[in-house]
């Protein structure tokens, strides 16, 4: 029985290592050093760091495998980028082409998985690439993605956490290739994917919990070689590529009523124009209060907060996690 417990904890260790409550003694020490060093540089960075918490510090640490120098460089570059890009003013951005864009590039957040994580879906197989870039430019799409990243961190994750009564800090992503995915891998699209991947990995690390690429044809293997070159090793491990028999894999992660029918679930959101247009999820009320793409300045909904009952203040407690005993 003891051997079975050890083996079970080893599996949990691999799954949750680096998260709150699952740090080794060495990682706790690295966390304390990094947090103290960052806060000490607040004046030099000329940026209000009070908006970040221990979960944020851990995200950056996990992204750089708890390497102090690499994590510090990553965070400094992140703050520099926020200033240069104007990220703190991103809610002022209006993407007027978005209603038309969503017709030919169907994507969006829809409900939650069995773990309480928001589900993000893209129907890439139905994407009209030529039509997309006639409607918009790379710069607009990048601003739109950044605005969505900010909404995820400031609204969707906290509201999912409140709904699940536990900390939610990652999402489930489903890329649906049903249709004609071979047409989308142009040189322009590859360059755009490279740019968006860099923003996600460098400035919004560790937000992806798991990804499924569904209905991947045999020809996708060649495309995947190109796409995966833009991704770091840790991200690649979270991605599952499956063929046409993907329904059971998705239903193992998502309740049928939360999964769109085109992915094997029972949800249609027929009265709201379809699942990817419904904005269904714990965040619906808050996100609906955001200004439309045609509106001028408008007061944003209050940012929700969640007090994690499992939170551990590592800076004050001498905490030795059980899992450290099973660290190889």
WOLIN-V105242 format. One record per backbone hydrogen bond with DSSP energy under -1.0 kcal/mol. CO is the residue of the C=O (numbers start at 1). NH is the residue of the N-H. E is the energy in kcal/mol with one decimal. If there is no record, write none. Layout:
co,nh,e
CO,NH,E
CO,NH,E
This chain:
co,nh,e
1,5,-2.1
2,6,-2.3
3,7,-2.3
4,8,-2.4
5,9,-2.4
6,10,-1.9
7,11,-1.6
8,12,-2.1
9,13,-2.4
10,14,-1.8
11,15,-1.6
12,16,-3.0
13,17,-1.8
16,19,-2.3
19,22,-2.6
22,18,-1.5
24,28,-2.3
25,29,-1.9
26,30,-2.2
27,31,-2.7
28,32,-2.5
29,33,-2.1
30,34,-2.5
31,35,-2.7
32,36,-2.3
33,37,-2.1
34,38,-2.6
35,39,-2.4
36,40,-1.7
37,41,-1.0
39,42,-1.1
41,45,-2.9
42,46,-1.2
42,47,-1.3
49,52,-1.7
53,57,-2.0
54,58,-2.1
55,59,-1.7
56,60,-2.0
57,61,-2.1
58,62,-2.9
59,63,-2.0
60,64,-1.1
61,66,-3.6
62,65,-1.6
64,67,-1.9
67,71,-2.6
68,72,-2.7
69,73,-2.3
70,74,-2.2
71,75,-2.5
72,76,-2.4
73,77,-2.4
74,78,-1.9
75,79,-2.3
76,80,-2.2
77,81,-2.5
78,82,-2.4
79,83,-1.8
80,84,-2.3
81,85,-3.3
82,86,-1.4
82,87,-1.8
86,89,-1.7
87,90,-1.8
89,92,-2.0
90,93,-1.5
94,96,-1.1
95,98,-2.0
97,101,-2.7
98,102,-2.8
101,105,-1.9
104,128,-1.7
106,123,-2.8
108,121,-2.7
111,119,-2.2
113,116,-1.8
117,113,-2.3
118,172,-2.4
119,110,-2.8
120,174,-3.0
121,108,-2.0
122,124,-1.2
122,176,-3.3
123,126,-1.7
124,127,-1.7
125,180,-2.5
128,132,-2.4
129,133,-2.1
131,135,-1.3
132,136,-1.7
137,141,-2.2
138,142,-2.6
139,143,-2.0
140,144,-2.3
141,145,-2.5
142,146,-2.5
143,147,-2.4
144,148,-2.0
145,149,-2.4
146,150,-2.3
147,151,-1.9
148,152,-2.3
149,153,-2.2
150,154,-2.6
151,155,-2.4
151,156,-2.2
152,157,-3.1
155,159,-2.4
156,160,-2.4
157,161,-2.4
158,162,-2.2
159,163,-1.9
160,164,-2.3
161,165,-1.7
161,166,-1.4
171,209,-2.8
171,210,-1.4
172,120,-3.0
173,212,-2.5
174,122,-2.3
175,214,-3.0
176,125,-2.4
180,183,-1.2
181,184,-1.7
184,186,-1.6
186,190,-2.4
187,191,-1.9
188,192,-1.9
189,193,-2.8
190,194,-2.1
191,195,-1.7
192,196,-2.6
193,197,-2.5
194,198,-1.7
195,199,-1.9
196,200,-2.2
197,201,-2.6
198,202,-2.8
199,203,-2.1
207,171,-2.2
210,173,-2.8
211,240,-2.9
212,175,-3.2
213,242,-2.7
214,177,-2.1
217,220,-1.6
218,221,-1.4
220,224,-3.0
221,225,-1.6
222,226,-1.1
223,227,-2.6
224,228,-3.1
227,230,-2.1
228,231,-1.4
232,236,-2.0
233,237,-1.5
235,238,-1.4
236,239,-1.5
238,211,-2.6
240,213,-2.9
242,216,-2.4
243,215,-1.9
244,246,-1.3
246,250,-1.9
247,251,-2.6
248,252,-1.1
250,253,-1.3
250,254,-2.2
253,114,-3.1
255,258,-2.0
256,266,-2.7
259,267,-2.0
260,263,-1.9
260,265,-2.2
261,264,-1.6
267,261,-2.6
269,272,-2.2
269,274,-2.3
274,277,-1.7
280,111,-3.4
281,284,-2.0
283,287,-2.8
284,288,-2.1
286,289,-1.2
287,290,-1.6
308,311,-1.7
312,314,-1.4
313,316,-1.5
313,317,-2.0
317,319,-1.3
321,324,-1.0
322,325,-1.8
323,326,-1.7
324,327,-1.0
